[in-house]
């Protein structure tokens, strides 16, 4: 779902330890020792999980805005600001002093003031030491953006030994911490000359995206930032007070400037990084395809593609397993999975050399349910792929045929329409006359079933009026 799937040669085996997603607040948080704020460079683990969004112009823009805000903050420091290549609508700050925006959230901002308000909010988490006070390093993967609703606690606990890969900060703050970050966001954005009331409007957009997805399996900003019914009014009130504190002078919104800056921004999932269609996972860049068991849920991330039985009773993950030999990959995988006395058998899968590794996982303090693993190491040229099937030992036989069927379906992708699939991008249009947003969308060939989606993207209602010359967003390939 985010990034080129096989970005790293290391074996990425992070199948979501749910217990690790729950931050633990220390008994005496006020005694926590503050870590030095040296976040100018992005955390390599964050980039490994989400990927760097390759757009120098936008990267320079957020760095400039971030440095300007840092200078007037309560704790000036050597902070950093980075856009990561994920369609998820989210922003987060790491306690070492780095703020991350996804390209997904950048698509949903409709002016500079909205962006700056969220920037101030995230910077507020850093300057108020919210993350350091929690003193918890949550080991997660990009699967936290969806798999928690996909895999049961049973299988998640079985996957614990696989969770020793990349870890990043993803803290869910208390209501008090969120309120303080809102206050600081309003304070900082106003001091830099922006209308903080726009941040409140953006929270409404976020709420609409959540409702439109039905609370969806891909939580974003409102997942890691607890929302409240009165948040909009509270932030509006804070913004009004902040405006009075600067003498009621006009504050900047900069709608057109921001919209023009995101013209051409990728929107949603990028099929070049892998996509699901008709119970098949396609990898155009690697020219590979893989079947998905009927009814199973899926999650794509930079580190792996994962399939889960509907009730979370079994998992299959496709991961990169390096560029060495099959034997070396098999030994490394068995070690990382903690398999007891694993067996290994050479085979061929659709002309690809392969090794099947099978065994029980060693017991651990975090794993209460015995697990059995069958993994297929498949070689394609210099690359080795791992296809890992995992289920409770007692029920492994029930899912073994599905593990085998998926492995036997690992094939070369040859269909031109799949190999050449292109993603959608934000396109900025100019209203040619007074009209409604719905009429403007229709004039641009947007299907009526997507009107509400694009209206939310614009922070508008479909019935809202556009004046002649007004900019608005559509999405197109």
Residue pairs with C-beta under 8 A, 6 or more apart in sequence:
1 86
1 87
1 142
1 145
1 146
1 218
1 269
1 273
1 274
1 299
1 300
1 301
2 50
2 51
2 84
2 85
2 86
2 87
2 88
2 142
2 269
2 270
2 273
2 300
2 301
2 302
3 50
3 51
3 85
3 86
3 270
3 273
3 301
3 302
4 51
4 272
4 273
4 285
4 302
5 273
5 274
5 283
5 285
5 286
5 300
5 302
5 304
5 305
5 320
6 285
6 286
6 320
6 383
6 385
7 48
7 51
7 302
7 303
7 320
8 48
8 303
8 320
9 320
9 322
9 323
10 320
10 322
11 319
11 320
11 321
11 322
11 329
11 332
11 333
11 336
11 386
12 165
12 166
12 303
12 304
12 319
12 320
13 162
13 163
13 164
13 165
13 304
13 317
13 319
13 333
13 336
13 337
13 386
13 388
14 139
14 140
14 141
14 143
14 162
14 163
14 164
14 165
14 166
14 303
14 304
15 141
15 143
15 151
15 156
15 159
15 162
15 163
15 304
15 306
15 315
15 317
15 390
16 140
16 141
16 143
16 144
16 147
16 148
16 151
16 156
16 159
16 163
17 139
17 156
17 157
17 159
17 160
17 163
17 366
18 148
18 151
18 153
18 156
18 157
19 156
19 157
19 160
19 366
20 138
20 139
20 140
20 163
21 138
21 140
21 144
21 148
21 170
23 134
23 136
23 138
23 171
23 172
24 134
24 136
25 133
25 134
25 135
25 136
26 32
26 134
26 135
29 133
29 134
29 135
30 133
32 129
32 132
32 133
32 135
34 129
34 132
35 95
35 96
35 132
36 96
37 75
37 77
37 78
37 79
37 96
37 97
37 126
38 78
38 96
38 97
39 77
39 78
39 79
39 80
39 94
39 96
39 97
39 98
39 99
39 126
40 78
40 79
40 80
40 97
40 98
41 80
41 98
42 52
42 80
42 82
42 98
42 100
43 94
43 96
43 98
43 168
45 166
45 167
45 168
46 82
46 84
46 94
46 98
46 100
46 168
47 82
47 84
48 166
48 302
48 303
49 141
49 142
49 166
49 168
49 301
49 302
49 303
50 84
50 85
50 86
50 100
50 102
50 142
50 302
51 84
51 85
51 86
51 302
52 82
52 83
52 84
52 85
53 59
53 83
53 84
53 85
53 103
54 85
55 83
55 103
55 265
57 261
58 83
58 106
58 261
58 262
58 265
59 82
59 83
61 261
62 81
62 82
62 83
62 101
62 115
62 119
63 80
63 81
65 81
65 112
65 115
65 116
65 119
65 192
66 79
66 80
66 81
66 99
66 119
66 123
67 79
67 81
68 192
69 116
69 119
69 120
69 123
69 188
69 189
69 192
70 76
70 77
70 79
70 123
72 188
72 191
72 192
73 123
73 127
73 184
73 188
74 127
74 128
74 184
75 126
75 127
77 97
78 97
79 97
79 98
79 99
79 123
79 126
80 97
80 98
80 99
81 98
81 99
81 100
81 101
81 119
82 98
82 99
82 100
82 101
83 100
83 101
83 102
83 103
83 106
84 100
84 101
84 102
84 103
85 102
85 103
86 102
86 103
86 104
86 142
86 145
87 102
87 103
87 104
87 266
87 267
87 268
87 269
87 270
88 102
88 104
88 105
88 145
88 218
88 220
89 102
89 104
89 105
89 107
89 108
89 206
89 209
89 220
89 221
90 102
90 104
90 105
90 145
90 220
90 221
90 223
90 224
91 99
91 100
91 101
91 102
91 105
91 118
91 119
91 121
91 122
91 221
92 99
92 100
92 122
92 169
92 170
92 171
92 224
93 99
93 100
93 122
93 123
93 125
93 126
93 131
93 169
94 100
94 131
94 168
94 169
95 126
95 129
95 130
95 131
95 132
95 169
97 126
99 119
99 122
99 123
99 126
101 118
101 119
102 220
103 265
103 266
104 220
105 118
105 220
105 221
106 115
106 262
106 265
107 262
107 265
107 267
107 426
107 457
108 202
108 205
108 206
108 209
108 456
108 457
108 459
109 115
109 118
109 202
109 258
109 262
110 202
110 205
110 255
110 258
110 259
110 458
110 459
110 473
111 198
111 253
111 254
111 255
111 258
111 259
112 194
112 252
112 253
112 254
112 255
112 257
112 258
113 189
113 194
113 195
113 196
113 197
113 198
113 199
113 251
113 252
113 253
113 254
114 198
114 199
114 201
114 202
114 258
114 459
115 258
116 189
116 192
116 194
116 199
117 185
117 186
117 189
117 194
117 196
117 198
117 199
117 200
117 202
118 185
118 199
118 202
118 221
119 185
119 188
119 189
120 184
120 185
120 186
120 187
120 188
120 189
120 196
120 199
121 181
121 182
121 184
121 185
121 199
122 181
122 185
123 184
123 185
123 188
124 180
124 181
124 182
124 183
124 184
124 185
124 188
125 131
125 173
125 177
125 181
127 184
128 177
128 180
128 181
128 184
130 171
130 173
130 177
130 180
130 181
131 169
131 171
134 171
134 173
136 171
137 167
137 169
138 167
138 168
138 169
138 170
138 171
139 163
139 164
139 167
140 167
140 168
140 170
141 163
141 165
141 166
141 301
141 303
141 304
142 301
142 302
142 303
143 299
143 301
143 304
143 306
144 170
145 218
145 219
145 220
145 299
145 301
146 217
146 218
146 219
146 299
147 299
147 306
147 308
149 217
150 217
150 297
150 298
150 299
150 306
150 308
150 312
151 159
151 308
151 312
151 315
152 311
152 312
152 313
153 312
154 312
154 313
154 369
154 392
155 308
155 309
155 312
155 313
155 314
155 315
155 390
155 391
155 392
156 312
157 366
157 367
157 368
157 369
158 315
158 361
158 367
158 369
158 371
158 390
158 391
158 392
159 315
159 390
160 364
160 366
160 367
161 336
161 337
161 338
161 361
161 362
161 364
161 367
162 317
162 336
162 337
162 388
162 390
164 336
165 303
166 303
170 224
171 224
172 223
172 224
172 225
172 226
173 181
173 224
173 225
173 226
174 226
175 226
175 228
178 225
178 226
179 234
182 199
182 231
182 234
182 235
182 238
183 238
185 196
185 199
186 196
186 199
186 235
186 238
186 239
186 242
187 242
189 195
189 196
189 199
190 196
190 239
190 242
190 243
190 245
190 246
190 251
191 246
193 251
193 252
194 251
194 252
194 253
194 254
195 239
195 243
195 251
195 252
195 253
196 235
196 238
196 239
196 242
196 243
196 251
197 235
197 236
197 239
197 240
197 243
198 253
199 235
199 239
200 231
200 232
200 233
200 235
200 236
200 239
201 459
202 459
203 227
203 231
203 232
203 235
204 232
204 459
205 456
205 459
206 220
206 221
206 222
206 227
207 222
207 227
208 456
209 220
209 456
210 216
210 219
210 220
210 222
212 452
212 453
212 456
217 297
217 299
228 234
243 249
243 251
255 471
256 471
259 428
259 471
259 472
259 473
260 428
260 471
262 426
262 428
263 426
263 427
263 428
264 425
264 426
264 427
265 425
265 426
266 423
266 424
266 425
266 426
267 423
267 424
267 425
267 426
267 475
268 423
268 424
268 475
269 275
269 300
269 423
270 423
271 282
271 284
271 421
271 422
271 423
272 284
272 285
272 421
272 422
272 423
273 285
273 300
274 281
274 282
274 283
274 284
274 300
274 305
275 281
275 282
275 300
275 421
276 282
276 292
276 298
276 300
277 418
279 291
279 292
279 293
279 294
280 289
280 290
280 291
280 292
281 289
281 290
281 291
281 292
281 298
281 300
281 305
281 318
282 288
282 289
282 413
282 418
282 421
283 289
283 290
283 413
284 413
284 418
284 419
284 420
284 421
286 380
286 383
286 413
287 412
287 413
287 414
287 419
288 380
288 385
288 410
288 411
288 412
288 413
289 409
289 410
289 411
289 412
289 413
289 418
290 305
290 318
290 387
290 406
290 409
290 410
290 411
291 405
291 406
291 409
292 298
292 307
292 406
293 307
293 309
293 316
293 402
293 405
293 406
295 310
296 307
296 308
296 309
296 310
296 316
297 307
297 308
297 310
298 305
298 306
298 307
298 308
299 305
299 306
299 308
300 306
303 319
303 320
304 317
304 318
304 319
305 317
305 318
306 315
306 316
306 317
306 318
307 315
307 316
307 317
307 406
308 314
308 315
308 316
309 315
309 399
313 391
313 392
313 395
313 399
314 389
314 390
314 391
314 395
314 398
314 399
314 402
314 403
315 388
315 389
315 390
315 391
316 387
316 388
316 389
316 390
316 402
316 403
316 406
317 386
317 387
317 388
317 390
318 385
318 386
318 387
318 388
319 385
319 386
319 388
320 383
320 384
320 385
320 386
321 329
321 332
321 333
321 377
321 384
321 385
321 386
322 328
322 329
322 332
322 384
323 382
323 383
323 384
324 384
326 346
326 353
326 354
326 355
326 377
326 379
326 384
327 344
327 355
329 355
329 377
329 384
329 386
330 344
330 355
330 357
330 377
333 357
333 375
333 377
333 386
333 388
334 342
334 344
334 357
334 359
337 359
337 361
337 373
337 375
337 388
338 361
338 362
338 364
339 357
339 359
339 360
339 361
339 362
339 373
340 359
340 360
340 361
340 362
341 359
342 357
342 358
342 359
343 357
343 358
343 359
344 355
344 356
344 357
345 355
345 356
346 353
346 354
346 355
347 354
347 355
347 356
348 354
349 376
349 378
349 407
349 408
349 410
350 408
350 410
350 411
350 412
352 378
352 379
352 380
352 410
353 378
353 379
354 376
354 377
354 378
354 379
354 407
355 376
355 377
356 374
356 375
356 376
356 377
357 373
357 374
357 375
357 376
357 377
358 372
358 373
358 374
358 375
359 372
359 373
360 370
360 371
360 372
360 373
360 393
361 367
361 370
361 371
361 372
361 373
363 370
369 392
370 392
370 393
370 394
371 390
371 391
371 392
371 393
372 390
372 391
372 392
372 393
372 396
373 388
373 389
373 390
374 388
374 389
374 396
374 400
374 403
374 404
375 386
375 387
375 388
375 389
376 386
376 387
376 388
376 407
376 410
377 384
377 385
377 386
377 387
378 384
378 385
378 386
378 387
378 407
378 410
379 385
385 410
387 406
387 407
387 410
389 399
389 400
389 402
389 403
389 406
389 407
391 398
391 399
413 419
422 477
423 477
424 475
424 476
424 477
425 475
425 476
425 477
426 473
426 474
426 475
427 473
427 474
427 475
427 476
428 471
428 472
428 473
429 440
429 444
429 471
429 472
429 473
429 474
430 469
430 470
430 471
431 440
431 466
431 467
431 468
431 469
431 470
431 471
431 472
432 468
433 468
434 465
434 466
434 467
434 468
435 443
435 465
435 466
436 462
436 463
436 464
436 465
436 466
437 451
437 454
437 455
437 458
437 460
437 461
437 462
437 463
437 464
437 465
437 466
437 472
438 451
438 455
438 462
438 463
440 466
440 472
441 450
441 451
441 454
441 462
441 474
442 448
444 474
444 476
446 454
446 474
446 475
450 475
451 462
452 462
454 473
454 474
454 475
455 461
455 462
455 464
457 473
457 475
458 472
458 473
460 472
466 472
